[in-house]
Amino acid sequence: MKKLVDRVKKVVSPVLGRYFADFEVDRGQGCYLFGSDGKKYLDFSSGIASCSTGHAHPKVVAAAQKQLKKLIHICIGVALYEPYIALAEKLRAIVPIKNAQFFFCQSGSEAIEAAIKLAKYATKKPGLIAIRGAFHGRTLGALSLTTSKMKYRDGYEPLLPNVFIAEPDLKEIGKILRTKKIAGIIVEPVLGEGGYIIFPKVFIKGLRRLCNKYKALLIFDEVQTGIGRTGKWFAAEHFGVKPDIICLAKGIASGFPLGGIAASAKTMKKWSPGAHGSTFGGNPVCCAAAIATIDVIKQQKLLQNSAKLGGYLKKQLLKLKAKYSAIKDVRGLGLMIGVDFGDPTFVKQIMDYCLAQGLVLISTGGGGAVIRLVPPLIVSKQEIDKALKIIEQALNNA
Ligand SMILES: Cc1ncc(COP(=O)(O)O)c(C=O)c1O
């Protein structure tokens, strides 16, 4: 059989970007990937911050297998089924929104689409404010709010009307709210694809105040930061702010395709039956995997692990920063850490070296100048030390 890298060119659209030219994976287990080259790789990408409980966690696999045999699909519009409702009940106990209700979909972008639609529908206002440098997804609504790389938008304009891209500046945002009819402000509390930049608490709190004043909804895109990634269930908790809508996806189901939004029953009440929907959203197998993911995070104390080992990883990376001038900044919360080199070519060199040494790292930031470390939340100190050793070797080799 020909290598995947030779077969892909013929049958897969070239539109898909890839971090590595010829990295092929056969299977994953825990924090490790097993390449088709027979090599074992320590995975600090988690399939872009998604495999929260690691690859093929036995409890997630068991829950999904059990559900597979029972019911694969019916659509929540056709019949109610246990995992959809049970997941909503589980999430209700952990989201920082009082009396939350849920709508489930299949991806982060779709969660953003749902939030856009709910905000417009509930407030009866047309406008949206997004923050410059944010990434909210690639579907046309989500893309209209995305400016982390302008390349994403090239060729697709015009996008949604009444979208205002603002600098993270409360005065500027206040002026837009004063002069336009704004349904909601959407913000990633920590910029993901924008380079792992943490917004100051005063800014996030200021957004809450402005939304209250102008009766706009505050939408937190926690697609990347949610479900324990930052050491708390939701990044909102770091800022002491309660959003009106939370968008979820990525880590929620340990790699199964699931997204969703949370909003209070008071807000959801304004969304009329049939005003939104989805055939596959909240698929029974994906919901079963999400329920198991939340249980595993609780049972294995993964929030604590994310906070503690994330703190350790950041501290060690700051030590490397003091030693290697190539590192310009180290930042992040929990196990969502960015190492800013300010140079995409250098970053690519480090990533390639690390991959050859058995460590999977991926980049982020406008031009890809930041390496992001997003291992599964089950990562151990030994695995972090192993990754740090390889990164230091790469720095010495560069
Ligand atoms: C913060 C954020 N929002 C939305 C998305 C879009 O999610 P998806 O790729 O599942 O559509 C992403 C994906 O990287 C993201 O990081």
The ligand as an SDF file (V2000), in Angstrom:
LIG
                    3D

 16 16  0  0  0  0  0  0  0  0999 V2000
  -12.2030   29.5450   20.0390 C   0  0  0  0  0  0  0  0  0  0  0  0
  -12.6940   28.7530   18.8710 C   0  0  0  0  0  0  0  0  0  0  0  0
  -13.9330   28.9600   18.4020 N   0  0  0  0  0  0  0  0  0  0  0  0
  -14.4250   28.2550   17.3800 C   0  0  0  0  0  0  0  0  0  0  0  0
  -13.6730   27.2960   16.7380 C   0  0  0  0  0  0  0  0  0  0  0  0
  -14.2500   26.5210   15.5830 C   0  0  0  0  0  0  0  0  0  0  0  0
  -14.4220   25.2030   15.9550 O   0  0  0  0  0  0  0  0  0  0  0  0
  -14.5600   24.0410   14.8500 P   0  0  0  0  0  0  0  0  0  0  0  0
  -13.2270   23.9090   14.1880 O   0  0  0  0  0  0  0  0  0  0  0  0
  -14.9450   22.8380   15.6510 O   0  0  0  0  0  0  0  0  0  0  0  0
  -15.6320   24.4560   13.9050 O   0  0  0  0  0  0  0  0  0  0  0  0
  -12.3670   27.0470   17.1820 C   0  0  0  0  0  0  0  0  0  0  0  0
  -11.5250   26.0430   16.5030 C   0  0  0  0  0  0  0  0  0  0  0  0
  -10.3250   26.0750   16.5710 O   0  0  0  0  0  0  0  0  0  0  0  0
  -11.8630   27.7980   18.2790 C   0  0  0  0  0  0  0  0  0  0  0  0
  -10.6350   27.5990   18.7450 O   0  0  0  0  0  0  0  0  0  0  0  0
  1  2  1  0
  2  3  1  0
  2 15  2  0
  3  4  2  0
  4  5  1  0
  5  6  1  0
  5 12  2  0
  6  7  1  0
  7  8  1  0
  8  9  2  0
  8 10  1  0
  8 11  1  0
 12 13  1  0
 12 15  1  0
 13 14  2  0
 15 16  1  0
M  END
$$$$
